[in-house]
Amino acid sequence: MIALVPRPVSLVERKGTFRISSRAIAQAGSADNSVNVRIDPAGLPPEGYRLSVTPEGIGIVAGGTAGVFHARTTLRQLVPPEALSPASSRDDPVRTWPVPCVEIVDQPRFSWRGLMLDVCRHFFPVEFVKRYIDTLAFHKMNVFHWHLTEDQGWRIEVRRHPELTGVGAWRTGTLAGPMRGNGPWQFDGIRHGGFTTQEQIRDVIAYAAERHVTVVPEIEMPGHAQAALAAHPELSCTGGPFEVSRMWGIHEDVFCAGNDEVFGLLEDVIDEVAGLFPGPFLHIGGDECPKTRWKACPKCQARIRSEGLADEDALQSWFVRRIERIVNARGKRLVGWDEILEGGLAPNATVMSWRGVEGGIEAARQGHDVVMSPTTHCYLDYRQSEDLDREPVAIDAYLLLEMVYSYEPMPPELTPEQGGHVLGVQGNLWTEYVDTPEQAEYMSWPRACALAEAGWSPAGSRDWGDFRARLAAHLPRLDALGIRYRALER
């Protein structure tokens, strides 16, 4: 059985094999005289390709350079798993490996096939971020959503405001154990933090671009802002003081919507972020913003009156609309979690639907683009078994591999025209209880393999039994790449 993940649109096996060099396999996308490549943008979509392997050679016809990359990724899955080990080309660069003869026609179902990594609750260095991008690209995913600011840490250098990382990137400790009940809480007392410099970010973006992955930065606002408020307490409703949070959950102190200085700082941040990230999207969060402080804040109440707003939900919508103008002025499209629907959606905003699918359905009906990412199927921080004793500490919910695979990103309630606004699907790894690269990979894979197939493969071709069998044959490839995934249930 030829076991490719995600499953291609069409695969026909032929007799025979072709032998390809170890070096060409180790470096996906590298030039190789035995691989003939032709670009045909009129005949294929940009990410689409046709791959022909015969005993005489390999031919790739692709709609664009992304299609060529995906075809070469398929080649890497066609060779024996041991060919993927970095040592295989280093130890014997002239060794060759068999490739089965096949005819493959392939293209993605959705344009957005993403994974989100939260580096705020626990910081992950650039080396691991690159590894994460490598692994998602190996599964033909094409969006890396980088969650960069939170209550527990500000992780991106802003040169006009060095205090955001000087203060906001470090906390004095972290909650020890699961957060259940009302305490008392225990903290480890270990200083935790770090941030990514602009030079490092440029390096990651270039690395991702070589793998045809778009990096989407997320700068949280108006909520999840306590790390920023620790550096700038004057931008809150109460004036602070604040510390970078050691706790998880929702925090009541948020950016003051009635204070124009807030928008001055955020415009500086957006200006630098937009200048760093060449992709079209800038994510502003917008989720879990309590209105308690706004209700009691004279500045926020004055803003509601001066703008003729109905209430605090409308104030959040006003906040997002003002930020969207700043984002759009820098040539970017605003993305936010589905709370940005509350009080009225900003004119050109894209909605990432996480609290179920209803927000995505409503946004698509209003003519807005949507990325489907519901907790029920896409939250990779959830436990991977119903048995608490078998899994490490995690969020008190579980998401089995089969549940992930069952997800259909296109809501049946939408008309074909409305469905055209569904850009795709994304998995999210929040890291409250994920504090090492090993744990991040354990939580992500192989469940993200199932999401990759949901985003790439035709809906009618998806079958759990078939996927389970292909995945079992696919996991030795992850072994060869050194990915520390969770083993399949027997």
C-alpha positions in Angstrom: 0.0 0.0 0.0 1.2 3.5 -0.9 0.3 5.5 2.2 0.4 9.2 1.7 -0.8 11.8 4.3 -2.8 13.8 3.3 -4.5 11.5 0.8 -4.1 12.9 -2.8 -7.0 13.5 -5.1 -5.9 10.7 -7.4 -3.2 8.0 -7.2 -2.7 5.2 -9.6 0.1 2.6 -8.9 2.2 1.3 -11.7 4.8 -1.5 -12.0 8.4 -0.8 -11.3 10.5 1.7 -9.4 12.9 4.6 -10.0 15.9 5.3 -7.9 16.5 8.8 -6.6 19.5 10.2 -4.8 19.7 10.6 -1.0 20.7 14.2 -1.3 17.6 15.1 -3.4 15.3 13.5 -0.8 17.0 15.1 2.2 16.5 18.6 0.8 12.9 18.8 -0.5 12.8 21.3 -3.4 16.5 20.9 -4.3 17.5 20.6 -7.9 17.9 17.0 -9.3 18.6 16.1 -12.9 16.4 13.1 -12.7 13.3 15.2 -11.9 11.8 17.1 -14.8 9.7 20.1 -13.6 7.3 22.2 -15.7 5.1 25.0 -14.6 1.6 25.1 -16.1 -0.4 27.9 -14.4 -3.2 27.6 -17.0 -3.7 23.9 -16.4 -3.4 23.7 -12.6 -4.1 25.8 -9.5 -1.0 27.4 -7.8 -0.7 24.6 -5.2 -1.8 21.8 -7.6 0.5 19.3 -9.2 0.8 16.1 -11.3 3.5 13.7 -10.4 4.6 10.9 -12.7 7.2 8.3 -11.6 8.4 5.8 -14.2 11.4 3.5 -14.3 13.1 6.1 -16.5 12.5 9.2 -14.4 10.3 11.6 -12.5 8.1 14.3 -14.0 6.4 17.1 -12.2 3.9 19.5 -13.7 2.7 22.2 -11.3 0.5 25.3 -11.3 3.2 27.2 -9.4 6.2 26.9 -7.2 4.0 25.9 -4.3 2.8 23.0 -6.4 6.3 22.0 -7.1 7.1 22.0 -3.4 4.1 19.8 -2.6 5.0 17.4 -5.4 8.5 17.1 -3.9 7.0 16.6 -0.5 5.0 13.7 -1.9 8.2 12.3 -3.3 9.7 12.4 0.2 6.8 10.3 1.4 7.2 7.8 -1.4 10.8 6.8 -0.5 11.5 4.4 2.4 11.2 6.2 5.8 14.9 5.7 6.5 15.7 8.0 3.6 14.2 10.9 5.5 16.7 10.7 8.3 19.2 13.6 8.3 22.0 11.1 8.7 21.1 9.3 5.4 22.4 12.1 3.1 25.2 13.2 5.5 26.6 9.7 5.8 26.2 8.7 2.2 25.2 11.5 -0.1 25.4 9.4 -3.3 23.1 6.6 -2.0 19.9 6.1 -4.0 16.5 5.1 -2.8 13.6 3.4 -4.7 10.5 5.4 -5.6 7.4 3.3 -6.6 6.0 4.1 -10.1 2.8 6.2 -9.7 0.6 8.7 -11.4 -0.7 11.3 -9.0 -3.0 14.3 -9.7 -3.4 16.4 -6.6 -4.5 19.8 -5.3 -5.8 21.2 -2.0 -9.4 21.5 -1.1 -8.9 24.7 1.0 -6.4 27.6 0.7 -5.9 27.9 4.5 -4.5 24.8 6.2 -3.0 25.9 9.4 -1.5 25.2 12.8 -1.3 27.7 15.7 1.5 27.6 18.3 1.1 29.6 21.5 4.6 30.7 22.6 3.3 33.0 25.3 2.1 30.7 28.1 5.4 28.9 27.6 8.1 30.3 25.4 9.5 28.2 22.5 12.7 29.3 20.8 13.2 29.8 17.1 14.9 26.4 16.6 11.7 24.7 17.6 9.4 27.1 15.7 11.4 26.1 12.5 11.0 22.4 13.3 7.3 22.9 13.8 7.0 24.6 10.4 9.0 21.8 8.8 6.6 19.2 10.2 3.4 21.0 9.2 4.8 21.6 5.7 5.6 17.9 5.4 1.9 17.4 5.7 1.1 20.1 3.0 -0.2 22.6 5.6 0.6 26.1 4.5 -0.2 28.5 7.4 1.8 28.9 10.7 -0.2 31.1 13.1 2.3 32.5 15.7 0.5 33.5 18.9 2.9 36.2 20.2 1.3 38.2 23.0 -0.7 37.2 26.0 -1.4 37.9 29.7 1.6 35.6 30.5 4.2 37.0 28.1 4.9 39.5 25.3 7.2 37.6 22.9 7.9 39.9 20.0 10.5 42.7 19.9 9.0 46.2 19.2 11.9 48.6 18.8 9.8 51.7 19.5 8.7 50.2 22.8 11.5 48.0 24.2 9.7 47.9 27.6 7.1 45.5 26.1 9.8 42.8 26.1 12.0 44.3 28.9 9.1 44.0 31.3 6.4 42.0 29.5 8.5 39.0 28.4 9.2 37.8 31.9 7.1 36.5 34.8 8.2 35.5 38.3 6.7 32.1 38.2 4.2 29.7 36.7 1.1 27.9 38.1 2.2 24.5 39.3 -0.2 21.7 38.3 -3.7 21.9 36.9 -6.0 25.0 37.5 -9.0 23.5 39.2 -11.5 24.9 41.7 -10.8 28.2 43.5 -7.3 27.5 44.8 -5.2 28.0 46.9 -2.8 28.1 44.0 0.8 26.9 44.0 3.5 28.5 41.9 6.9 27.2 41.0 8.8 30.5 41.7 10.9 30.0 38.6 11.4 33.1 36.4 10.1 32.2 32.9 10.2 34.1 29.7 12.0 35.1 26.5 11.2 36.9 23.3 11.9 36.7 19.6 14.0 39.5 18.0 13.0 41.1 14.8 16.0 39.6 13.1 15.0 36.1 14.3 11.5 36.7 13.0 12.8 37.6 9.6 14.8 34.4 9.6 11.7 32.3 10.5 9.6 34.1 7.8 12.3 33.3 5.2 12.5 29.7 6.4 8.7 29.3 6.2 8.6 31.0 2.7 11.0 28.4 1.4 8.5 25.8 2.4 5.5 27.8 1.0 4.2 28.5 4.5 2.6 31.8 5.4 3.3 33.1 8.9 0.4 34.9 10.5 1.3 36.9 13.6 -1.2 37.4 16.5 -1.1 40.5 18.7 -3.8 40.2 21.3 -6.2 43.1 21.9 -8.2 44.4 23.7 -8.1 41.5 26.1 -5.3 39.1 27.1 -3.1 42.1 27.5 -1.8 41.9 31.0 1.9 41.5 29.9 1.6 44.7 28.0 -0.2 46.4 30.9 2.6 45.3 33.2 4.9 47.5 31.0 2.2 50.2 30.5 -0.3 50.3 33.4 -1.5 53.7 32.3 -3.1 52.0 29.3 -5.5 50.1 31.5 -8.8 51.4 33.0 -7.6 51.3 36.6 -3.9 52.3 36.3 -2.5 49.1 37.8 0.0 48.2 38.9 0.2 44.8 37.2 2.6 41.9 36.9 3.0 39.5 34.0 0.5 36.9 34.9 1.5 33.6 36.5 -2.1 32.3 36.1 -4.1 31.0 33.2 -7.6 31.9 32.4 -9.4 35.2 31.6 -8.1 38.4 33.2 -10.4 41.4 33.9 -7.8 44.1 33.1 -7.7 44.9 29.4 -6.7 47.8 27.2 -8.8 50.9 28.0 -11.0 51.6 25.0 -11.5 55.2 26.0 -7.9 56.1 26.1 -6.4 57.4 22.9 -2.9 56.6 24.1 -3.8 52.9 23.7 -4.2 53.3 20.0 -1.0 55.3 19.7 1.0 52.3 21.2 -1.0 49.7 19.2 -0.4 51.7 16.0 3.3 51.6 16.7 3.1 47.8 17.3 1.0 47.2 14.2 3.3 49.3 12.1 6.4 47.3 13.1 4.6 43.9 12.9 3.1 44.7 9.4 6.6 45.7 8.3 8.1 42.4 9.4 5.5 39.9 8.2 5.0 39.9 4.4 1.8 37.8 4.5 -1.6 39.3 3.9 -3.0 38.6 7.4 -2.6 40.2 10.8 -4.4 38.5 13.7 -5.6 40.8 16.5 -7.2 38.2 18.8 -10.3 39.9 20.1 -11.3 37.0 22.2 -12.3 36.7 25.9 -12.4 40.4 26.6 -14.3 41.0 29.9 -16.3 44.3 30.0 -16.2 44.7 33.8 -13.5 47.4 33.7 -15.1 49.2 30.8 -18.4 49.4 32.6 -16.8 51.2 35.5 -14.4 53.3 33.6 -15.3 57.0 33.0 -13.2 57.1 29.8 -14.8 54.1 28.3 -18.3 55.3 29.2 -17.5 58.7 27.7 -16.4 56.9 24.5 -19.7 55.1 24.4 -21.6 58.3 24.6 -19.4 60.3 22.2 -19.6 57.6 19.6 -23.3 56.9 20.1 -22.7 53.3 21.0 -25.3 51.0 22.5 -23.2 49.2 25.1 -19.8 47.7 25.9 -20.2 45.0 23.2 -20.6 47.8 20.7 -17.5 49.5 22.2 -15.5 46.3 21.5 -16.8 46.4 17.9 -15.8 50.1 17.7 -12.3 49.2 19.1 -11.9 46.5 16.4 -13.1 48.7 13.6 -10.6 51.4 14.7 -7.8 48.8 14.7 -8.9 47.5 11.4 -8.4 50.9 9.8 -4.8 50.9 11.1 -4.2 47.3 9.8 -5.8 48.0 6.4 -3.7 51.2 6.0 -0.6 49.0 6.1 -1.9 46.7 3.4 -3.0 43.8 5.8 -6.2 42.0 6.4 -7.5 41.8 10.0 -8.2 38.3 11.4 -9.9 37.8 14.8 -11.4 35.1 16.9 -15.2 34.9 16.6 -15.9 37.4 19.5 -15.2 40.2 17.0 -18.7 39.4 15.8 -20.2 40.8 19.0 -21.5 44.3 18.6 -21.1 44.2 14.8 -18.3 43.0 12.6 -15.6 45.2 11.2 -16.0 45.8 7.4 -13.3 43.6 6.0 -12.5 41.3 8.9 -11.8 37.5 8.7 -13.3 35.5 11.5 -11.6 32.5 13.1 -14.4 30.5 14.5 -13.4 28.7 17.7 -16.5 28.6 20.0 -18.1 26.0 17.8 -19.0 26.7 14.2 -21.9 29.2 14.6 -19.6 32.2 14.5 -18.1 31.0 11.2 -21.5 30.3 9.7 -22.8 33.8 10.7 -19.7 35.5 9.3 -19.9 33.6 6.0 -23.5 34.6 5.7 -22.5 38.2 6.1 -20.0 37.8 3.3 -16.9 37.6 5.5 -14.0 35.1 5.1 -13.8 32.4 7.7 -11.3 29.9 9.1 -12.9 27.0 11.0 -11.2 26.1 14.2 -13.8 24.8 16.7 -12.7 23.5 20.1 -14.7 20.4 19.5 -12.3 19.2 16.8 -9.3 21.5 16.5 -7.9 22.2 20.0 -4.7 20.2 20.3 -4.1 21.1 23.9 -7.0 18.8 24.9 -6.1 15.4 26.3 -5.8 12.5 23.8 -7.7 10.0 25.9 -10.7 9.8 28.2 -8.4 8.2 30.7 -6.9 10.9 32.9 -4.3 8.5 34.3 -2.9 7.8 30.8 -2.2 11.3 29.7 0.0 14.2 31.0 -1.7 17.2 32.7 -3.7 19.1 30.2 -7.0 21.0 29.7 -9.9 19.1 31.2 -11.3 18.1 27.9 -10.4 15.3 25.5 -10.1 15.2 21.7 -9.4 11.7 20.2 -7.7 11.3 16.9 -10.8 9.8 15.4 -12.8 12.9 16.5 -10.3 15.2 14.8 -10.5 13.1 11.6 -14.3 13.3 11.6 -14.4 17.0 11.3 -15.9 18.5 8.1 -14.8 22.2 7.8 -17.6 23.1 5.3 -20.9 23.7 7.2 -23.8 22.1 5.3 -26.0 25.1 6.3 -24.1 27.4 3.9 -25.0 28.0 0.3 -22.3 27.5 -2.4 -21.8 31.2 -2.5 -21.5 31.5 1.3 -19.3 28.4 1.4 -16.8 30.2 -0.8 -15.9 32.4 2.2 -14.7 29.3 4.1 -10.9 29.6 3.6 -10.1 26.4 5.5 -9.3 24.9 8.8 -6.8 25.3 11.6 -5.6 23.4 14.6 -4.5 25.3 17.7 -1.9 24.3 20.3 -2.3 26.5 23.5 0.5 25.9 25.9 -0.7 26.4 29.4 0.3 22.8 30.1 2.8 22.4 27.3 6.2 23.5 28.5 8.7 21.6 26.3 9.2 21.0 22.6 8.7 17.2 23.2 5.3 17.9 24.8 4.3 20.2 21.9 5.0 17.5 19.4 3.3 14.9 21.5 0.1 17.0 21.6 0.3 18.0 17.9 1.0 14.7 16.1 -0.6 12.7 14.8 -3.8 14.6 15.4 -2.5 17.4 13.1 -2.1 14.8 10.4 -5.9 14.3 10.6 -6.4 18.1 10.3 -4.0 18.2 7.3 -6.2 15.7 5.5 -9.4 17.7 6.4 -7.8 20.7 4.8 -6.3 19.1 1.7 -8.2 16.0 0.6 -11.6 15.9 -1.2 -14.5 15.4 1.3 -15.8 12.3 -0.5 -12.5 10.5 -0.3 -12.1 10.7 3.5 -12.5 7.4 5.3 -11.4 6.7 8.9 -10.4 3.1 8.4 -8.4 4.0 5.3 -6.7 6.9 7.1 -5.9 4.8 10.2 -4.1 2.3 8.0 -2.2 4.9 6.1 -1.3 6.7 9.3 0.2 3.6 10.8 2.4 3.3 7.7 3.2 7.0 7.8 4.4 7.2 11.4 7.8 5.6 10.7 8.5 8.7 8.5 7.9 10.8 11.6 10.3 8.5 13.5 12.9 9.1 10.9 12.4 12.8 11.1 12.7 12.7 14.9 9.2 13.8 15.6 8.0 12.8 19.1 4.4 12.0 18.4 1.8 10.2 20.5 1.6 6.5 19.6 -1.6 5.1 18.1 -4.0 3.2 20.2 -3.7 -0.6 19.6 
